[in-house]
């Protein structure tokens, strides 16, 4: 991807942001540690073999997030190891010293790299972070049609009805039943939505995640709708007339009617179960038909 398209920097920054979000959510594990370590080392080395990238994979500000998260992840692993093997007082003291040193190192390194010119924020990156940057300092970039902000009508013209399911998909990805996959898709979608608002050309990065998030939303909606339809059909299949007849028969009689009530109830339950099985067998084929009808209506 590095050799084919300059938009690889978008992907190489999404993955570190995902790892950072997992660390803040306290869901970090060694599977993510191993996966990101392999991705970072091999990805950086292979990117350096591309002629127009070379050592920019280390010096460029577009790769800064991947480097920072790699070191932060290793520091997190070391801190967790120390927390499990040291007393609380010693651990608290080391954490204070380590945090102070880390803040000083990061601040000094950022200032040094920025003013020395060893790492530079490109005009494209600054335009994404500040949409007014290109108009103020690089008018030639702002004059290109594909660098213009995206009109809201373009979302519907390009994405179709899938845009209507995006808010619902974000809810199911980031709020309800969150998994690692859903969290990554949700972060990808949020960032892609923001960047596509800044530049119309970045609708290319938004299109794949719109399909995935809309599919998640449709799946959840159809699953809940199917469960609701199934429950309504089952409740409709019960016949209350049999219960009323049994109750009326139980009320009329002698003193022994109380003894006959358990027998009457057992007979009524057997009759209701038989009726339920018969009617459910007739009505269950309507459930997939209702699901197909909902899909057709949503497409139209």
Residue, then its C-alpha position, 0 to 999 in steps of 0.5 A: x500500500x505504501x508503494x501504491x498510494x500516499x494515503x497509507x499514512x491514514x492507515x498507519x495512524x489509525x492502528x496506533x490510535x486503536x492500540x492507544x484506545x485499548x490501553x486507555x480502556x484497560x483492555x490491553x493484552x499480549x495478543x495486541x502487543x505482539x501484533x502491533x510490535x510485528x506490524x510496527x517493525x516490519x511495516x517501518x522496515x518495508x516502508x523504508x525500501x520504497x524510493x520516495x519514502x526511505x528514511x521519511x518513515x522515521x523522520x516524517x511527522x506522518x509516522x510520528x504516531x506509530x513511533x510514539x505508541x510503540x514506545x508508550x506500549x512498551x512502557x505500559x508493559x514494563x509498568x504493568x510488570x513492575x506493578x505486579x512484582x513491587x510493593x505499592x510504595x516503591x511502585x508509586x515512587x517509581x511511577x512519579x519519577x518515570x512520569x516526570x522524566x517521560x514528560x520532559x523527554x517528550x516535550x524536549x524531543x518535540x521542541x527540538x525536532x520541530x525547530x531543527x527541521x528534522x521532522x516537518x508537518x506537511x501542508x497536507x497534514x496541516x490541512x487535515x488538522x486545520x481546514x483553514x491552513x491551506x487557504x491561509x498559507x498554501x493557496x495552490x492546495x486550496x485551489x484544487x477541486x479535490x481538496x475542497x470541503x465536502x458538501x453534505x449532499x455528496x454523502x447521500x449521492x455517493x453512499x446512498x441510503x447507507x448513510x442513514x444507518x451510520x449513527x446506529x452503527x456507531x452506537x453498536x460499535x462503540x457503546x453496546x457489546x464492544x469488541x476489539x473488532x467493533x472498536x477498531x471499526x468505530x475509530x476508523x469510521x469516526x476519523x474517516x468521517x472527519x477527514x472526509x469532511x475536510x477533503x472531498x478526495x478522502x471519501x475514498x477512505x470513508x466508503x469501505x467503513x460505511x459499508x461495514x458499519x451500515x452492515x453491522x447496524x442492519x444486522x442488529x436491526x434485523x436481529x432485534x426485529x426478527x426476535x420481536x416478530x417471533x415473540x409476537x407470533x408466539x403470543x398470537x398463537x395462544x388461544x385464551x378461550x381455552x383458559x376461560x373455559x377451563x376456569x369456568x369449569x373449575x369454578x362450577x362444582x362441589x367442594x371437591x372442585x379445588x382438588x380437580x383444579x390441578x388436573x384441569x390446569x394440567x389438561x389445559x396446559x397440554x391442550x395449549x402446548x399442542x395448539x402452540x406447536x400446530x400454530x407455530x409450525x404454520x406461522x414460523x415460515x412468515x418470519x424469514x418472509x418478514x425479514x426479506x420484506x424489511x430489507x426490500x423496504x429499506x433498500x427502496 
